[in-house]
Amino acid sequence: MKGKMFLLIAMVSCSLGSADCSKSNNSNNTPPVVTPPPPSTQVNNVDFWLTMGDQSMLLRKQSDILSFGTVANSYPFIDIDSTQTFQTIDGFGFTLTGGSAYVINQLNSTDKTNLLQELFGNSSTSIGISYLRISIGSSDLNASVFSYDDMPAGQTDANLANFSLNNDMTDLIPVLKQILSINPNIKILGSPWSPPTWMKDNNNSVGGSLLPQYYNVYAQYFVKYIQAMKTQGITIDAITPQNEPLNPSNNPSMAMSAAQETDFIKNSLGPAFQAASISTKIIVYDHNCDQPTYPTTILSDATANSFVNGSAFHLYAGDISALSTVHNLYPNKQLYFTEQYTASSGNFAGDLQWHLKNVIIGSMRNWSRNALEWNLANDPSYGPHTVGGCNTCKGAVTIGSSIIRNVGYYIIAHASKFVPAGSSRIYSNISGSLNNVAFLTPTGQKVLIVENDGANATSFNIRFNGKWVTTALPAGAVGTYVW
């Protein structure tokens, strides 16, 4: 027994590295052999990008090992089923306003190229914007009001002999051409804020309505616009007849009732496109979710319906479920989400949560083919804008002495970077406060976007094909998961 005890003490002493042990067992003073621990058997199966409301993480790829397995736990499940597919996705992006193009064009050549590559490229450092909205004529986020056929007071131009894109040739069209050189497949939607004032009953850029005698002329104005842009190498994928037709107080703006838009499409715009072999889609409404009866009124007219591809929505009023209301009535027509702005008075955390929940996840879960935030870029004073135009609309990027990426950038990037055009929405369930939407990309990747709308950090499982990974999101955070 004494011998065994002595041996045990000696072994413990050696394990502690005593001088006597070193002498006795390492007489040549060579380093002891250290056996490394066995490698982890877990392999990362899911990549994970995180943005937090406190901005401590901004679209940062995480180092978590997310390995699919079947270890039981008590956390809720988000189930993904890629065999259940819904709408095809056209893209995610912003409106390239005239003001956006102006401030981008003020950058030196290197900075402009680097920014556009970051916004529209497909590299690991890009966010892959795939859809743009532009104004037909000026929006309120141009420095001044114009149309493509402005005439001196008291004069008209029913033959559109003076039609010209000149006001867009300095900034908008050159920037668009550079974007198209980066992503030739980007989809472009055109929306007018107002026709030429001589076509309106109040002869003013603000409010008023399109005079019936100019319906056919205005239809030709759209035809000329699409053809003129084509000569510049710019394909207009779709148009809406009027931005925010129920908001006649912006500068520029115009009121257009559902009955007026129906009449314009069925008797003027649709036939004009048909006669000119214009394949550009006609998308109706382009206003808030509180009036789904506006697009359904148009779609209920059989002739107008035959010319219409779908309906577009904003969410300054109403609920995002209005898109599903229209889808359920007209399932063969498409849905689009075309505008939502972040304000200078907003805060990053609140805007991140609300916009991910409603604009990205909400619109997608309610059949939209795209999701667009409002202004792409502006200066530090939220300009340029027209007199009476929005002076609180914050761009995705602010361009001044430096380039600042604002909350809108991250709202869109959590989708655009990972969900290319041609992806399909697939099944996922909402679990508690974990708002989410899932996609299958053309290359077969699965993408899940999750927003934790709760007040506390939440752990959960992402389950696919009978196995799951366990992850967690802080309160108000957004995660994009890719596998």
VEXDO-504606 format. One record per residue: x, y, z of N, C-alpha, C, O in turn; residue in three letters. Coordinates in steps of 0.02 Angstrom, whole numbers, plus 50000, padded with zeros to 5 digits. Example, Ala and Ser with C-alpha at 12.3 -4.5 7.8 and 13.67 -1.06 7.14 Angstrom:
BEGIN
506604971650390506154977550390506604983550390507124983450423ALA;506424988850354506844994750357506455000250394506705005750402SER;
END
This chain:
BEGIN
500424994050000500005000050000500435006250000500295011049964MET;500975006150042501425011950044501725013049975501795018749953LYS;501915007549940502215008249873501735011349823501925015549783GLY;501105009249827500605012049781500495019349795500425023349748LYS;500475021349858500375028349876500955032549851500855038049825MET;501585029949859502165033549835502125034749759502285040149734PHE;501915029449724501865029949651501345035249630501465039049584LEU;500765035449666500245040249651500485047349662500365051849621LEU;500855048349718501115055049733501615057149679501615062949658ILE;502025052449658502525053949606502185055949541502405060449506ALA;501645052349524501285053949462500975060849465501015064649416MET;500665062549522500375069249530500915074449526500825079649494VAL;501475073049558502035077749557502275078949486502395084649467SER;502335073449446502555074149377502055078249337502235082449296CYS;501405076949350500895080449312500915087949326500705091849284SER;501155089949385501205097049402501855100049378501975106049386LEU;502285096049347502895098649317503435100149368503775105149360GLY;503525095949420504045097249470504735096549440504825092949390SER;505215099849469505905099549444506175092449446506505090349399ALA;506035088749500506295081949505506005077549449506365073549419ASP;505365078549434505055074449381505375076049314505485071549274CYS;505515082549303505825084449239506495081149232506665078649178SER;506875081049286507545077949282507485070549269507865067749229LYS;507025067349302506995060149297506695057749232506895052549206SER;506215061649204505865059249144506065062949080505875060849026ASN;506435068249087506625072049028507355074149034507525080049034ASN;507785069049041508485070349055508825074149000509335077349012SER;508555073948938508865077548883508595084648876508775088248830ASN;508135086748923507835093448923507455094948858507395100748839ASN;507195089848825506775090848765506065092448788505845089948839THR;505705096548750505025098248770504585092148775504655087448735PRO;504125091948823503675086248829503205086048769503045091148740PRO;502985080148752502505079348697501815081148722501585078448772VAL;501485085848687500805087948706500325085348653500395086748594VAL;499845081548674499355078848628498785083848619498455085448668THR;498665086348558498125091248549497455088148561497365082148552PRO;496955092348581496285089648591496005087448524496195089948471PRO;495545082648525495255080348462494875086048428494575090148463PRO;494885086448362494525091748326493765091148338493495085748350PRO;493435097048334492705097048343492385093048287492595093348229SER;491895089348304491535085348253490995089448219490705087248170THR;490855095648245490335099748216490605103548155491155106348157GLN;490225103648102490385107348042489855112648033489255111248041VAL;490065118748016489565123948006489155122647943489435121947889ASN;488505122447951488045121347895487685127647873487435128047817ASN;487635132547917487225138547905487635144847918487925145647972VAL;487675149247869487995155747878487475160747904486885160247888ASP;487705165447945487245169647984487515176747985488075177948008PHE;487105181547961487285188647963486805192148011486205190748011TRP;487065196748051486685199748106486735207348103487265210248092LEU;486155210648114486125217848127485735218848191485195216048200THR;486015223048237485705224348301485475231648305485765236048275MET;484945232648342484645239248347485115244448376485055250348360GLY;485585242348418486055247248447486645248648401487105252248420ASP;486645245648342487145246648289487835243748307488325245248273GLN;487865239648359488495236448376488675231048325489255229148318SER;488175228548291488265223748235487875226448176487275227748182MET;488205227348119487885229848060488035225148002488575225447972LEU;487545220947986487605216047932488285212447937488655211847888LEU;488435209947997489075206748009488985199148010488555196548044ARG;489405195747971489395188547971489645185948038490165188048063LYS;489275181148067489435178548133489865172348128489875168848077GLN;490235170948181490685165148182490365159048215490685153848223SER;489725159548233489385153948265489425147648221489365147948160ASP;489525141848254489485135448219488755133148222488515131348275ILE;488415133348165487725131248162487695124748122487725124748060LEU;487655119348159487695112648129487025109148137486755108748192SER;486745106748082486105103148084486175096648124486655092848115PHE;485695095548169485695089548209485005088148236484515091148214GLY;484965083648285484315081748314484325081748390483945078148422THR;484775085848419484805086248492484195090148517484085095848497VAL;483815086948561483195089948585483325095948629483815096048667ALA;482885101048625482895106648671482195109448675481745107148640ASN;482105114348717481425117048729481275123348690480765126548701SER;481715125248643481625131448606481105130648550481005125148526TYR;480785136148530480285135748476480625134248409481225135448400PRO;480225131548363480475129748297480215134448243479625136248244PHE;480655136448197480435139148133480555133648082481125131748069ILE;480025131148053480065125648005480095128447934479725132947916ASP;480555125747895480635127747825480465121847780480705116247792ILE;480055123147730479875117847682479965120547612479555124447588ASP;480505118547579480655121247513480225118047458480275120047400SER;479815113147475479355110247426478715114247419478335113347371THR;478585118647468478005123147464478245129947439478555133747477GLN;478105131547376478345137847347477765142547333477205140447321THR;477925148947334477425154147324477655158647266477825156047213PHE;477665165147274477825169547218478575169747202478995168347244GLN;478715171447139479395172647117479595179747135479175184347132THR;480215180747154480455187247176480805191047120481245188347086ILE;480585197247109480895201547058481485205447085481945207147048ASP;481485207047151482065210447178481915214847237481335215647258GLY;482445217747263482415222347321482825228547305483345228047272PHE;482595234347328482975240347313482665246747338482345246947391GLY;482745251947298482565258747317482295262547257482285259947201PHE;482095268747268481975273347214482615277347202482875280547247THR;482855277047140483405281347120483095287947098482955288947039LEU;482975292447146482685298947131483185303147092483785301647090THR;482935308547062483395313147029483895316047078484475317147061GLY;483665317247139484115319747191484645314647209485225316347220GLY;484445308247213484925302847225485465302847172486065302647187SER;485245303047109485725302947053486195308947057486785308347043ALA;485915314647075486325320747079486885320047131487465321447115TYR;486715317947192487235317647244487735312047229488325312747245VAL;487505306547199487975301247179488455303847125489045302347126ILE;488185307747078488585310247023489085315647045489545317147007ASN;488995318447104489475323347130490105320047157490615323447168GLN;490085313547169490675310047193491215309847139491065310047079LEU;491845309447161492375308447111492295301547080491945297247107ASN;492625300447024492515294446984492645288047024492255283247019SER;493175288047063493345281947102492825280547155492595274947162THR;492645285747193492155284747247491475282847219491125278647248ASP;491285285747161490635284047131490635276747108490155273147120LYS;491165274747076491215267747053491195262947112490845257847109THR;491565264447164491585260047223490905259647256490695254147277ASN;490555265247261489895265247293489395261247251489025257047277LEU;489385262347186488915258747143489065251347142488605247247139LEU;489705249447143489875242347148489635239447214489385233847215GLN;489705243147268489465240747333488705239847333488455235047361GLU;488355244547303487625244347304487345239147255486855235847271LEU;487635238547196487315234747142487705228547120487465224647079PHE;488325227747145488725222047124488525215547158488055215347197GLY;488895210247141488745203647171489345200747207489385194647216ASN;489825205047227490405202647263490235201747337489685203447359SER;490705199047375490595197947446490505204447485490235204447540SER;490745210047456490685216447490490115220647462490035226447481THR;489705217747419489135221347389488485219147421488455213847453SER;487965223247412487305221347440486805219347386486245217547402ILE;487005219647322486615216447269485915219247257485455215347245GLY;485825225847259485175228747243484965226447173485365226747126ILE;484345224147166484135221047104483505224247074483255221847023SER;483245229547105482635232747080482675240147096482845242047152TYR;482505244347047482495251547056481835254447032481555252146982LEU;481605259447067481055263547044481335270447027481775273047062ARG;481095273346972481295280046953480675284046938480145281246924ILE;480745290646940480165294946924480155296546850480685297446818SER;479555296746821479455298846752479335306346755478795308546776ILE;479825310246734479845317346752480125317946822480445313346847GLY;480005323546854480295324446921479835321546975479235321046966SER;480155319547030479785318147092479905324047138480215328947119SER;479655323547199479785328947247480505328747273480725333347307ASP;480875323347257481575323147276482025324347216482555321247208LEU;481815328947173482235332347125482335339547150481955341947192ASN;482845342847124482965349747145482425354447120482295359647151ALA;482105352747064481585357047036481065352647002481185346746988SER;480495355646987479945352046955480025352546879480165357846852VAL;479935346846845479925346846772479545340746747479475335846782PHE;479315341146685479065335446648479495334846586479975338646578SER;479335330146541479725329446480479435333446421479665332846365TYR;478915337446437478625341546384478315347846414477715349046408ASP;478725351746447478485358046477478435363346423478855363946378ASP;477895367346428477755372446378477665379246412477485379546471MET;477795384746375477655391346404476915392046423476485388646395PRO;476785396346470476095397246495475625398646437475755402846394ALA;475065395046437474555395946386474645391746324474215391646280GLY;475215388146319475345384046260475275376546277475375374446333GLN;475095372746226475035365446233475455362146178475715365546134THR;475525355646182475915351846133475605344946124475895339846144ASP;475005344846095474635338646089474985333446046474845327546052ALA;475445335546003475815330845962476475328645996476845324545968ASN;476615331346055477215329746093477845330946052478335327146058LEU;477825336246011478395337745969479005339946010479575339245988ALA;478885342646070479425345146112479635340146166479995341946212ASN;479405333946161479585328946210480335328046211480655327446159PHE;480625327846272481355327146279481535324546348481225326446398SER;482035320346350482315317846414482875322346441483225320446488LEU;482975328146412483555332346428483655333546502484225333646525ASN;483115334346540483195335846612483495329946650483755330946706ASN;483475324046622483765318146655484445316146626484755311346649ASP;484675319746576485285317646542485925319346581486445316546567MET;485885323946629486485325946666486655320946720487235319146728THR;486155318646758486285314446816485955307646812486295302446814ASP;485285307446807484925301146813485145296046761485315290346778LEU;485125297846698485275293046646486005290746647486125284746640ILE;486495295246656487185292746663487285288046722487635283046716PRO;486975289546780487045285046837486705278446823486975273146840VAL;486115278546792485775272346773486205268146726486235262046733LEU;486525271346679486945267546632487525264246668487705258546653LYS;487815267646717488365264646755488115258846797488455253746804GLN;487515259646826487215254146864487095248046819487225242446839ILE;486845249346759486705243846712487345240446689487325234546672LEU;487895244046689488525240846671488745236046726489125231346714SER;488515237246788488665232846845488165227046848488365221346858ILE;487525228646840486995223646842486525224746783486035228346790ASN;486675221746725486255222746666485535220246674485095222046635PRO;485415215946724484755212946732484315216446783483765214046799ASN;484545222046810484145225446861483475227646831483455229946774ILE;482935226746869482275228746845482145235946865482325238146920LYS;481815239646819481695246746829480955248146821480645246346770ILE;480665251446871479955253446871479935261046867480255264546905LEU;479545263646819479455270846812478775273046838478265269846825GLY;478765278646876478145281346904478135288946896478625292246914SER;477595291746868477555299046863477245302146926476775299346955PRO;477505307946946477205311847000476685316646970476195318347003TRP;476805318946908476325323246875476465323246800477045322746779SER;475935323746759476045324846687476245332146676476245336046724PRO;476395334046615476485341146600475875345146624475305342946617PRO;475995351046651475445354846682474905356846632474335357846651THR;475095357446568474585359446519474075353846505473565355046474TRP;474215347746530473725342346524473235342246582472765338246582MET;473335346446633472955346046695472415351446700472485356846671LYS;471895349946739471345354746744471505360846786471135365746785ASP;472055360646825472245366546864472885369746839473125374646868ASN;473175367046784473785369746754474335370946806474695375946803ASN;474395366246853474865367146909475215360446922474925355146910ASN;475835360846947476195354646962475915351147024476015345147032SER;475555354847067475275351947128474535350547117474155355047099VAL;474335344347130473625342547128473335342847058473685342047008GLY;472675343947056472325344046992472235337046965472465332146994GLY;471885336546908471765330146876471925330646802471955336046773SER;472025324846771472165324446699471525326046661471005322946673LEU;471555330846615470975332546575470805326846527471255324146495LEU;470175324946523469985319246480470215319946408470365314946375PRO;470235326146382470445326946312471185325346301471415324846244GLN;471565324546356472275322946350472435315746370473025313846375TYR;471925311646382472055304646400472485301146347472985297946363TYR;472295301846284472665298446231473355301546221473845298046207ASN;473395308046230474045311446224474515309046280475105307746268VAL;474245308546340474655306346397474875299146387475435297246407TYR;474445295046358474645288146343475235288046295475695284046303ALA;475225292446245475795292846199476425295546233476985293846214GLN;476325299646284476885302146324477255296346357477865296146359TYR;476875291446383477185285446412477545281446358478095279046370PHE;477235280746300477545276946245478205280246225478715276946219VAL;478195286846217478805290446199479335289746252479925288946237LYS;479135289946315479615289146370479965282346367480575281946371TYR;479575277146361479855270346359480315269446299480845266446304ILE;480105272146242480515271546182481155275746187481685273546166GLN;481095281746216481685286046223482185283046272482795283346260ALA;481945280146326482405276846373482735270846340483325269446353MET;482365267346298482655261546263483235263646218483735260146213LYS;483165269546186483715271946144484325273546185484885273746159THR;484235274646250484795275846295485075269346324485535269346365GLN;484785263746303485005257246329484685255346395484925250946430GLY;484125258746412483795257646476483095254646463482675257946432ILE;482985248646486482335245246477481905246646538482105245346595THR;481315249346527480825250546580480395244246586479995242846541ILE;480485240646640480125234246648479385235346662478965231446640ASP;479225240746699478525241946719478435249346731478905253046745ALA;477805251546727477625258346747476995258046791476615253246788ILE;476895263246831476255264446862475975270846832476365275546819THR;475325271346820475055277446789475125283646831475155289146804PRO;475145282846899475185288746942475455286747010475175282247042GLN;475985290047033476205289047102475695292147150475465297747140ASN;475525288447201475075290847255474485294947227474435300947240GLU;474045291747190473495295347158472995298447207472585302647188PRO;473025296347270472575299247321472935304447364472675306447416LEU;473525306747342473905311847378474045317647330474575317747298ASN;473575322447323473675327847276474025334047305473975339447275PRO;474365333347362474645339147395475405339647391475695344547414SER;475735334547362476455334747355476645339347297476205341447259ASN;477275340847289477505344747232478085341247198478645341347224ASN;477955338147141477335337847102476875332247125477065327947164PRO;476255332547101475755327347118475155328147071475095333147035SER;474715323047073474085323547037473595318647068473775313047087MET;472965320747073472435316347095472185312147036472095314746981ALA;472075305747048471785301346997471365296147032471635291747066MET;470725296547025470275291847059470335284947026470615284246972SER;470055279947060470065273247032469675273046966469875269546919ALA;469125276746963468735276946901469135280246845469115277946788ALA;469495285546861469905288946811470475284546787470625284246727GLN;470795281046833471355276646813471095270846772471435268646725GLU;470505268246789470205262946749470085265346677470265261946629THR;469785271246670469635274146605470275275246565470315273546506ASP;470785278046598471415279546565471755273146539472005272946483PHE;471755267846580472075261646560471695258146504471985256046454ILE;471035257446512470645253346465470555256646397470515253346346LYS;470515263346397470365266846335470955270346303470925272246245ASN;471495271346342472065275146314472725271646323473055269946273SER;472945270446384473615267846396473705260746370474185259246334LEU;473235256246389473295249346366473295248746291473745245646263GLY;472805251746256472805251446183473425254746151473675252346100PRO;473685260146182474285263346155474895258746160475285258346113ALA;474965255346217475515250546224475435244946173475925242746143PHE;474835242546166474705237046120474875239146048475185235246011GLN;474675245046028474795247445960475535248445946475765247345890ALA;475905250445998476625251845989477055245746006477665246246007ALA;476735240046020477095233846039477535234946100478105232546103SER;477275238646147477625239946210477475234246259476895232846273ILE;477995230846283477895225146329477965227246402477885223146447SER;478115233546415478175236046483477535234746522476985236046497THR;477605232146583477025230446624476665236746648476975241846663LYS;476005236346653475605241646684475405239246753475055234146760ILE;475615242846804475465241146873475055246846903475245252646897ILE;474485245246933474015250346955474125252447027474485249247065VAL;473805257947045473745260647112474375264047136474415270147129TYR;474865260647165475485263747189475355268447247475615274047250ASP;474945265947295474805270147354474655265547413474805259647412HIS;474355268347465474345265147531473895259047537473425258047499ASN;474065254947587473705248647600473005249647629472645244847638CYS;472815255847644472155256947674471595257147622471005257547640ASP;471775256947557471265257347505471335251747453471445253147394GLN;471285245447474471345240047425470775240047374470835236847322PRO;470235243647389469685243947340469885247947278469565247347226THR;470395252247284470625255947225470865251047171470595251147116TYR;471365246847184471565242147131471035237147112470985235247054PRO;470635234847161470125229847142469575232947098469275229447058THR;469455239447105468985242847060469235242446989468845241046943THR;469875243746979470165243446912470155236246886469965235046828ILE;470365231546928470405224546906469725221546893469665216546857LEU;469195224546922468525221846911468255223646842467755220846819SER;468585228346808468395230146740468765225446692469385225446690ASP;468405221446654468715216146614469215218946564469745215946553ALA;469055224546533469505227246482470135229946514470695228546492THR;470055233946567470645236546602471065230846629471675230846625ALA;470725225846658471065220046686471535216746635472075214446652ASN;471315216546573471715213046522472375216446508472835213346482SER;472425222946524473045226646513473495226946575474075229046570PHE;473225224946633473565226146697473945219946720473675214446720VAL;474575220946739474985215546767474845214546841474835208846865ASN;474745219946879474645219246951474555225946985474425231046953GLY;474625225947051474495231847093475095233247138475445228647160SER;475205239747151475775241747193475525245547254475015248947253ALA;475905244747309475695247447373476265251047410476855249447401PHE;476055255947451476475259047503476145257447570475595254647572HIS;476465259347625476185257747690476235263547739476445262847796LEU;476035269447715475975275147760475295275147795475175279147841TYR;474855270747773474205269647806473975262647788474155260047735ALA;473575259647832473315252947819473755247547847474205248847887GLY;473625241347826473995235547849474255231647789473935231347737ASP;474835228847797475165225347742474755219447716474865217247659ILE;474295216947756473875211347734473405213347677473095208947646SER;473355219847661472945221947604473185218747540472785217647494ALA;473835217247535474085214047475473775207147466473595205247410LEU;473705203447521473385196847516472645197547501472355193247468SER;472325202847525471625204047509471535204447433471075201447405THR;471975208247400471945208847328472135202247294471825200247245VAL;472645198947320472865192547292472305187447294472195183747245HIS;471945187147349471415182147355470845183347306470515178647284ASN;470735189647288470215191247239470455190347168470065188347124LEU;471095191747155471375191347088472045187747091472565190847083TYR;472035181247103472655177547113473115177147052473705175547058PRO;472845178746994473255178546933473605185246920473985185846872ASN;473495190246963473825196646956474375197347009474325194547063LYS;474895201046991475485201547034475415207147085475005211647077GLN;475805206747138475815211847191476525214647197477015211047188LEU;476565221147213477215224447219477195229247279476675232247294TYR;477765229947312477835234947365478355239947342478945238247335PHE;478135246247331478555250847292478825256847330479235260547303THR;478615257947392478905263747428478755263547503478195262147524GLU;479275264947542479195266647613479815270547635480375268447622GLN;479715276147668480285280247684480475279747758480045278247801TYR;481105280947772481335281947841481455289347850481715292647805THR;481255291947908481255299247919481865301447958482185297647995ALA;482025307847950482585310847987482455310548062482935310648101SER;481825310248081481645310148153481625303048181481525302148241SER;481705297948138481665291048161482295288948198482795292448197GLY;482255283148231482855280448262483015273648232482565270148209ASN;483645271948231483885266048196483525259748220483285255848179PHE;483495258848286483215252648313482485251848294482275246448272ALA;482095257148303481385256748288481245255748214480815251748195GLY;481615259348172481525258648100481735251648075481405248748033ASP;482285249148103482515242448083481965237348096481805233348052LEU;481685237448156481165232648173480555233348129480325228548099GLN;480285239448126479645240448092479705238848017479265235547989TRP;480235241147986480295240047914480445232847896480195230247846HIS;480855229447937480965222347923480315218447932480155214147891LEU;479945220047984479325216547998478805217647943478465212947923LYS;478745223747919478205225547873478425225747800478115222647757ASN;478955229547786479155230647716479475224347686479305222447630VAL;479935221247723480275215447695479875209047708479625205947662ILE;479805207247771479465200947788478725201447772478435196847742ILE;478415206947792477685207647781477485207547709477025204047690GLY;477835211447667477635211647596477755204847563477345202647522SER;478305201647581478455195147550477945189847570477725185847529MET;477745189847634477265184847657476565186247631476115182147636ARG;476475192247601475825194047572475885194847496475535198947466ASN;476315190847466476335189647394476685194847352476655194547290TRP;477025199647382477375204547341477975201347305478305196847332SER;478105203647245478685201347206479305205547219479855203647200ARG;479215211347250479785215547266479665219147332479115218947359ASN;480185222447357480115226747416480605232447407481215231447404ALA;480335238547404480735244447392480665249347449480105251047470LEU;481225251647475481225257547517481225263647471481285262947410GLU;481175269647500481085275747460481755278047433482025274947388TRP;482035283347459482585286847426483255283347435483435281447491ASN;483635282447380484275279147385484805283447418485195281047459LEU;484825289947401485375294047426485155301347430484755303747390ALA;485435304847479485355312147481485945315347517486415311947538ASN;485915321947524486465325447557486315326147631485765324147653ASP;486765328747671486665328947744486065333247766485845332747823PRO;485805337447721485215341547736484575338547709484065341947704SER;484595332247690484025328547662483785331547596483195331347580TYR;484255334247559484105337047494484485333247440484875328747456GLY;484385334947377483925340247355483195337947354483045332047351PRO;482755342947358482035341647351481705347947323481995353347326HIS;481105347247296480745352847269480495357347325480495355447383THR;480275363347307479925367547355479265364147373478845362947330VAL;479185362447437478595358747458478695351247457478255347447479GLY;479275348847432479425341747433479655339447501479735343447547GLY;479765332947507479935330147572480625332547596481125331647561CYS;480645335647655481275338047683481495333947743481955335947779ASN;481175328247754481355323747809481495316647786481615312247827THR;481485315547720481585308847693482335307247694482735310547661CYS;482515302047731483215300047739483395294847687483055289747680LYS;483935296047651484175291247602484475285047634484645285047693GLY;484545279847594484905273947619485625275747634485925273147681ALA;485905280347594486565282947608486535290547607486165293547568VAL;486925293647651487005300847652487695302347622488205299747644THR;487695306647571488315308347537488495315547551488165320247528ILE;489025316447589489295322947605490045322647601490335320347551GLY;490375324847655491105324247657491315316947663491885315147647SER;490855312647685490955305447685490305302147665489805305547655SER;490305295547658489695291847641489465288147704489835284047731ILE;488865289647725488585286547785488035281747764487585283547726ILE;488065275547789487555270547775487035270847830487175269647889ARG;486425272547810485875273447858485465267047865485615261947834ASN;484945267447906484555261447922484245258347860484195252247856VAL;484025262447812483725259747751484195255147713483975250247683GLY;484835256647715485345252447683485315245347711485325240447674TYR;485285244847778485305238247810484635234647804484605228547800TYR;484085238547803483415235447794483405231547729483205225747728ILE;483615234747675483605231447610484155226247604484045220847575ILE;484755227747629485325223247620485205216447650485465211447624ALA;484825216047705484705209447736484325204847689484315198747699HIS;484005207647637483675203547586484055203547521484195198247492ALA;484235209547496484525210047429485185206447421485325203847367SER;485575206147473486235202947470486175195347462486635192147435LYS;485625192547484485565185247489485015182247446485025176247432PHE;484535186347424483955183847387483955187047318483655192347309VAL;484275184047269484295187047202483635186347166483205182447184PRO;483565190447114482975189847071482925182747044483425179647028ALA;482315180347040482205173447018482135168547075481965162647063GLY;482265170847136482145166547194481395165647204480995169347176SER;481205160647244480495159447261480415159747336480825157247374SER;479865162747357479695162147428479475155047442479115152047403ARG;479705152347499479515145547519479195145847588479195151047621ILE;478935140247610478565139947673479025140947733479565138147738TYR;478785145147779479065145447847478505147647894478055151347873SER;478535145447956478005147248004478255152848050478845153348065ASN;477775157048070477925162248120477875159148189477375155948205ILE;478395160048229478395157248297478485162848347479015165848352SER;477955164448384477985169648435478165176348404477845178648357GLY;478685179548432478885186148409479395185848352479675190948333SER;479525179948326480035179048275479735179648205479585174648173LEU;479645185848183479395186948115479915184548065480515185848074ASN;479705181148012480195178347966479885176947897479285176647889ASN;480335176147849480145174047782480725170147753481305171647767VAL;480575165047712481085160647684481055160447608480525161547578ALA;481625159047578481685158947505482115153147483482535150547520PHE;481995151047420482435146347385482725150147326482355152647283LEU;483395150647323483715154447269483785150147207483705144047210THR;483935153147149484015149247088484575144047092484565139147055PRO;485065145047137485605140147144485455134947197485875130647211THR;484855135247226484665130147275484805131847347484685127647391GLY;485075137747360485175139647430484515141447464484055143947432GLN;484485140147529483925142247569484125148447608484675148747635LYS;483675153347610483805159547646483225160847693482645160647672VAL;483375162247756482865163847806483035170447837483585171347864LEU;482565175247834482655181847866482205181947927481605180647922ILE;482485183447986482115183348049482205189948084482765192448090VAL;481655192748108481665198748150481365197148218480795194848221GLU;481745198248271481495197048339481115203248362481405208248382ASN;480445202748359480025208448377479875208748452479505213148474ASP;480155204248490480025204048561480485208648601480935211848574GLY;480345208948666480725213348711481345209948739481745213148772ALA;481425203448727481985199648755482335195548701482045193948650ASN;482965194048714483335189448671482975182748668482705180448719ALA;482965179648610482595173448602483035168248566483325169648514THR;483065162348596483385156548563482845152648525482275152348547SER;483035149748469482555145948429482925141048384483535141348377PHE;482535136648355482805131648309482565133048238481985134948228ASN;483005132148190482825132348119482825125148095483355121948092ILE;482245122548078482185115448060482055114647986481615117847957ARG;482465110347955482415108947883482575101647872483095099147894PHE;482135098147837482225091047821482355086747884482765082247883ASN;481975088347937482005084147997482575085448044482625082248097GLY;483025090148028483565091948072483545099448085483225103248048LYS;483895101648137483855108648154484525111348180484955107548204TRP;484585118048174485135121648207484815126048260484245128248252VAL;485185127348313484945131548367485325138148366485945138148363THR;484965143648368485265150248364484885154948409484415152948443THR;485085161248411484745166148454484805173048422485295174548387ALA;484305177248435484325184248414484175188748473483705187448510LEU;484575194048483484405199048534483745202448517483515202148460PRO;483435205548565482825209348554482935214548500483425218248502ALA;482475214848452482505219848399483015218448345483085222448299GLY;483375213048350483895211548301483605207948240483055205348241ALA;483995208048186483815204748124484375200148104484965201948105VAL;484195194048084484685189248061484495186547993483905185047981GLY;484975185747949484875182147886485295175747889485895176047900THR;484965170147878485285163447882485285160447812484775160547777TYR;485845157647792485925154847725486235147947728486755147047761VAL;485935143047694486235136347691486055133047625486265127347613TRP;
END
